[in-house]
């Protein structure tokens, strides 16, 4: 499956990058120093940090370093909780309910379930032209929305308050939990995205 290969490639680069970073410490610093430095090397400049438009390993690598989704890949690629503290799955596997831990964006804004709703809708919106929108296939109405045959707000995701996120699938997706650890499914801060417009994610 194309997603599995893409995800595996990204995970491999992340692991290799982590190894390089670990080897890049300052050998002249004393072991008792309170300051720690990581020198991170990558194969190219970052093309974009726009979750909806990233397509390359470098971008996804860095998005995985500085942002977080419902889950993360831990030791030996084990899926671990990240922003999700608990998950409830219906018996038919089509409804996933996530409870989020209290979190804030770096600008101080509170991170809520609505940030996931905004992010996912933005990515599947045909106007965004995300090249990886097809990875949302199986989430209710995602394929129809990407094809311009259904409204964006009909996507199978909704926020119930600030800390409850409910996702509805059209069919059971065996690898859904793994999918949620991929940066494409991370939340986005609507205020920041809209304030920066077309320049969002293109510069520090």
C-alpha positions as CSV (number, residue, x, y, z in Angstrom):
1,X,0.0,0.0,0.0
2,X,1.3,3.4,-1.0
3,X,0.6,5.0,2.4
4,X,2.4,2.2,4.3
5,X,5.5,2.7,2.1
6,X,5.4,6.5,2.5
7,X,5.0,6.2,6.3
8,X,7.8,3.7,6.5
9,X,10.1,5.9,4.5
10,X,9.4,8.9,6.7
11,X,9.9,6.8,9.9
12,X,13.2,5.5,8.6
13,X,14.5,9.0,7.8
14,X,13.3,10.2,11.3
15,X,15.2,7.4,13.0
16,X,18.4,8.0,10.9
17,X,18.1,11.7,11.5
18,X,17.8,11.1,15.3
19,X,20.9,9.1,15.2
20,X,22.8,11.8,13.4
21,X,21.5,14.4,15.8
22,X,22.6,12.3,18.7
23,X,26.1,12.2,17.2
24,X,26.2,15.9,16.8
25,X,26.7,17.0,20.4
26,X,29.5,19.2,21.5
27,X,32.3,17.0,22.7
28,X,34.0,19.9,24.5
29,X,31.0,20.4,26.8
30,X,31.3,19.1,30.4
31,X,29.0,16.3,31.4
32,X,27.6,18.4,34.2
33,X,26.6,21.3,31.9
34,X,22.9,22.3,32.2
35,X,22.8,23.3,28.5
36,X,22.1,20.6,25.9
37,X,22.6,21.2,22.2
38,X,21.4,19.1,19.3
39,X,22.9,19.7,15.8
40,X,20.3,18.4,13.4
41,X,21.3,17.7,9.8
42,X,18.9,17.1,6.9
43,X,19.3,16.5,3.2
44,X,17.7,19.8,2.1
45,X,16.1,23.0,3.1
46,X,12.6,22.6,4.4
47,X,10.2,23.2,1.4
48,X,7.2,23.9,3.6
49,X,5.8,23.4,7.1
50,X,2.2,23.6,5.9
51,X,0.8,20.3,7.0
52,X,-1.8,20.3,4.2
53,X,0.7,20.9,1.4
54,X,3.8,19.0,2.5
55,X,4.8,16.2,0.1
56,X,8.5,15.5,0.8
57,X,10.4,13.6,3.5
58,X,12.3,16.7,4.7
59,X,9.0,18.5,5.5
60,X,7.4,15.6,7.1
61,X,10.5,14.9,9.1
62,X,10.6,18.3,10.6
63,X,6.8,18.5,11.1
64,X,7.2,15.3,13.1
65,X,10.0,17.0,15.2
66,X,8.1,20.1,16.2
67,X,4.4,19.3,16.0
68,X,2.3,16.5,17.4
69,X,-0.9,14.6,16.5
70,X,-3.2,12.2,18.3
71,X,-0.4,9.5,18.4
72,X,3.3,9.4,17.9
73,X,5.7,6.6,16.8
74,X,7.7,5.6,19.8
75,X,10.5,3.1,20.4
76,X,10.6,0.4,17.7
77,X,7.8,2.3,15.9
78,X,5.3,1.5,18.6
79,X,2.2,3.7,18.4
80,X,1.9,5.8,21.6
81,X,-0.5,8.4,22.9
82,X,0.5,12.0,22.1
83,X,-2.3,14.6,22.2
84,X,-4.8,11.8,22.8
85,X,-5.0,10.6,26.4
86,X,-7.6,8.0,25.6
87,X,-9.4,6.4,22.6
88,X,-12.8,4.7,22.4
89,X,-13.6,2.7,19.3
90,X,-17.1,1.4,18.4
91,X,-17.7,-2.3,17.9
92,X,-17.9,-1.9,14.2
93,X,-14.6,0.1,14.1
94,X,-16.2,3.0,12.3
95,X,-16.5,5.6,15.2
96,X,-13.4,6.7,17.0
97,X,-13.6,9.1,20.0
98,X,-10.5,10.7,21.2
99,X,-10.0,12.6,24.5
100,X,-7.3,15.3,24.2
101,X,-4.9,16.3,26.9
102,X,-4.8,20.1,27.8
103,X,-2.3,21.7,25.4
104,X,-1.3,25.1,24.1
105,X,0.2,26.3,20.8
106,X,3.6,28.1,21.0
107,X,1.7,31.4,20.6
108,X,-0.2,30.7,23.8
109,X,-3.5,29.7,22.1
110,X,-5.3,26.8,23.6
111,X,-5.2,23.7,21.4
112,X,-8.7,22.2,21.0
113,X,-10.5,19.5,19.1
114,X,-11.7,22.2,16.7
115,X,-8.0,22.6,15.5
116,X,-8.2,19.0,14.2
117,X,-11.5,19.7,12.5
118,X,-10.1,22.8,10.8
119,X,-6.9,21.0,9.7
120,X,-8.6,18.0,8.2
121,X,-11.3,20.0,6.4
122,X,-8.6,22.3,5.0
123,X,-6.6,19.4,3.7
124,X,-9.5,17.6,1.9
125,X,-10.8,20.9,0.5
126,X,-10.2,20.9,-3.2
127,X,-9.2,24.6,-3.0
128,X,-6.2,23.6,-0.9
129,X,-5.0,21.2,-3.6
130,X,-3.3,18.8,-1.2
131,X,-1.5,16.1,-3.1
132,X,-2.0,13.7,-0.2
133,X,-5.7,14.3,0.4
134,X,-6.4,10.8,-0.9
135,X,-5.0,9.4,2.4
136,X,-8.2,10.5,4.0
137,X,-10.1,7.9,2.0
138,X,-12.3,5.9,4.3
139,X,-13.1,8.8,6.5
140,X,-16.7,9.7,6.0
141,X,-17.2,11.8,2.8
142,X,-13.5,12.5,2.3
143,X,-13.3,11.2,-1.2
144,X,-16.5,13.0,-2.3
145,X,-15.3,16.3,-0.7
146,X,-11.9,16.1,-2.5
147,X,-13.7,15.5,-5.8
148,X,-15.9,18.6,-5.2
149,X,-19.1,16.4,-4.8
150,X,-19.8,17.1,-1.1
151,X,-19.5,20.2,1.2
152,X,-16.3,20.4,3.3
153,X,-18.3,20.5,6.6
154,X,-19.7,17.0,5.8
155,X,-16.3,15.4,6.6
156,X,-16.6,12.7,9.3
157,X,-15.0,14.7,12.0
158,X,-16.5,16.8,14.8
159,X,-15.5,18.5,18.0
160,X,-17.6,17.8,21.1
161,X,-16.4,20.6,23.4
162,X,-12.7,21.4,23.6
163,X,-11.2,18.1,24.4
164,X,-13.4,15.5,22.7
165,X,-12.8,14.6,19.0
166,X,-15.1,12.2,17.1
167,X,-14.2,10.7,13.8
168,X,-16.6,8.7,11.7
169,X,-15.4,6.3,9.0
170,X,-17.3,4.9,6.0
171,X,-15.5,1.6,6.5
172,X,-13.2,0.0,9.0
173,X,-9.5,1.0,8.4
174,X,-7.1,-1.5,9.9
175,X,-4.2,0.9,9.9
176,X,-6.2,3.9,11.2
177,X,-4.3,4.3,14.4
178,X,-1.0,4.3,12.5
179,X,-2.4,6.9,10.1
180,X,-3.1,9.2,13.0
181,X,0.6,9.5,13.8
182,X,1.3,10.9,10.3
183,X,1.8,14.7,10.2
184,X,-1.0,15.1,7.5
185,X,-3.5,14.4,10.3
186,X,-2.0,16.8,12.9
187,X,-4.0,19.9,14.0
188,X,-3.6,23.4,12.6
189,X,-4.0,26.8,14.3
190,X,-6.6,28.5,12.1
191,X,-5.7,32.0,13.3
192,X,-2.0,31.5,12.3
193,X,-2.8,29.9,9.0
194,X,-5.3,32.6,7.9
195,X,-3.1,35.4,9.2
196,X,-0.2,34.2,7.0
197,X,-2.1,33.3,3.9
198,X,-0.1,31.9,1.1
199,X,3.1,32.5,3.1
200,X,2.0,30.1,5.8
201,X,4.7,27.5,6.6
202,X,7.3,29.0,4.1
203,X,9.6,30.8,6.5
204,X,10.7,30.9,10.1
